[in-house]
Amino acid sequence: MDLSLKITPMVKSSLKQSEAIDLLLEAGLDETEIRDALAEIGDPTPENVYGHLQKLKKAEETEKARKEEATADANKKHKDMLKKQAEQKEMQLKRVKDKIKAAQDENRKKEDEFDKETQKGYEDVIIEEYYKVRVFLPTYRSMFIGLDDGATAKDLFARIREENKKLEGKLGNFSLSKYGLRESVNEDDTPLLDVFGHTTCMLILEETSTK
C-alpha cells in the first residue's frame, strides 16, 4: 500500500463518496481497506480523508520499524546462538583433547614403569627379538624369552615350553596371565601385538596339572 499521496488541507466540505473512494484508491488502498476507511472516516471531508491516510501511513511505518527491529533482534539472537554453540563445541573438543592427552600420558607413564620393572635386577639380560617377554615361574624364577615380529600366542606357549626344558625340565599343562592384571592369555593364533598391546610384557605362569 503506497501512502505517499499528500493531500493539501482544504476548507471543510464533504466529498462525494465516489470522490473519497478515488482518493483512497489513488493512495493504494484495496477494496476491503477502502470499505473500512469509509466506515471509520464517517463524514468524508478532505481533511478526514487526509487524516485517515496519515494515520494509516504512520501505522505502516510503525509496523515496518517493529518488523525491522524484530528481524534485527532475531538475527542477533541467531548469531549469539551460533557463537554460543561454537564456543560449546570448542570447549567439548578441548575436553576430549585433554582426556586423550591425559590417557596418552598415563599410558606412557605405565609403559615406562613397566619397562623399568621388566628389567629390574636383570640389566645384563639382552633380548634381540622384536617381542621381549619376562615370565615369572612357579619356582619364583624368571624366564626371559624373545619372539619375532608376527609371532602368535601359540608361538609364545611353544617357546616357553622349549625354554623351560633348558631351565627346569619338562613342564606340564600351564596357564599364562598378564602380570598385575591377571588377564588370561589363550593359546591360539592371536598375534602377540593384540595380546600384549606393545612389544614388552610380563607374564605369570601357573601349572594347571603335572604329567
Buried (B, 14 or more C-beta within 10 A) or exposed (E): EEBEEEBEEEEEEEBEEEEBBEBBEEBBBEEEBBEBBBEEBEEBBBBBBBBBBEEBBEEEEEEEEEEEEEEEEEEEEEEEEEEEEEEEEEEEEEEEEEEEEEEEEEEEEEBEEBBEBBBEEEEEEEBEBBBBBBBBBEEEEBBBBBBEEEBBBBBBBBBBEEBBEEEEEEBEEBBBBBBEEEEEBEBEEBEBBEBBEBBBBBBBBEEEEEE
